[in-house]
Amino acid sequence: MKNTDKAVKYFLSLHFAVLLFGGAALFARWLMLPALVIVAGRVFFAAISLAVLLKINKQLSFKQTNIALLVISGFLLAFHWFAFFRSLQLATIGLALLSYSTFPVFTAFLEPMIGTTKWRMSSVIFALIVFSGLYLVLPDKGSTNLLAVMWGVLSAISFALISIVNKKMTSQMSAFSISFYMNVFAFAGLLPFLFFIKISLSLNDIFLLVLLGVVFTALAHTLFIYGLKKISASHASLIAALEPVYGILLAFMLLNEVPSVKMIAGGLIIMATIFISTFQERKG
């Protein structure tokens, strides 16, 4: 019974982490700021929070680290979140999240090119099904919605690349350390662009940026990594795939963003395909 209780604790930790990741999308509505500023604030406060955790655990070190990979990963993270928030600012939270949720398909395509995994014909089939679902979720074929989907897909591609790069570093560093340095280099990559933007932050903006960086980023990463201690990677991947579901539910409850029947149908196609492809990938 005690082992069951412990397993439940780790599952809840993963689910709450994914809930927070999905909830981060809501800040695109609460913060009336350029996407670049939102992302810069997010990674800045996330890096500070993770630095405190690493200092407490005495893990803040560059030992056996490929700095070049960390820099690449950090720059990719900056672009990933920028593309994600641009998508959110152009369309509904549901459309942006479902566009981003296609990243497992791109991972399946890119990993054989970059890594050592074998190419699978099923990846092409899954991709076609996912993109048919994406076409279905479009409320109309207007340029703004298409642009939102494009940014969402770019965020998915960049996240797929991040996953592949991070896999090469997991044997050298802890997940906490990787997350910390990624946020540091993400902020470093964004910093030059901030000088060309006129930034005016209210106390409410600063509070929301702290909340986004500390709770919805650093804490979310901490809870997700904690859950991975006892939960298999296959189960964790399936739970992570629920991020759009949690985000859409939160947008419905807190922002009154009601998904259309078409979006629900397209979303179900995308989510079912992602679940099947993820399960097959982990099984095979």
Secondary structure as GFF3:
##gff-version 3
##sequence-region A 1 284
A	DSSP	alpha_helix	2	23	.	.	.	ID=ss1
A	DSSP	three_ten_helix	24	26	.	.	.	ID=ss2
A	DSSP	alpha_helix	27	30	.	.	.	ID=ss3
A	DSSP	alpha_helix	35	56	.	.	.	ID=ss4
A	DSSP	alpha_helix	67	90	.	.	.	ID=ss5
A	DSSP	alpha_helix	93	100	.	.	.	ID=ss6
A	DSSP	alpha_helix	103	114	.	.	.	ID=ss7
A	DSSP	alpha_helix	121	137	.	.	.	ID=ss8
A	DSSP	alpha_helix	143	169	.	.	.	ID=ss9
A	DSSP	alpha_helix	175	194	.	.	.	ID=ss10
A	DSSP	alpha_helix	203	213	.	.	.	ID=ss11
A	DSSP	pi_helix	214	219	.	.	.	ID=ss12
A	DSSP	alpha_helix	220	227	.	.	.	ID=ss13
A	DSSP	alpha_helix	233	240	.	.	.	ID=ss14
A	DSSP	alpha_helix	243	255	.	.	.	ID=ss15
A	DSSP	alpha_helix	261	283	.	.	.	ID=ss16
###
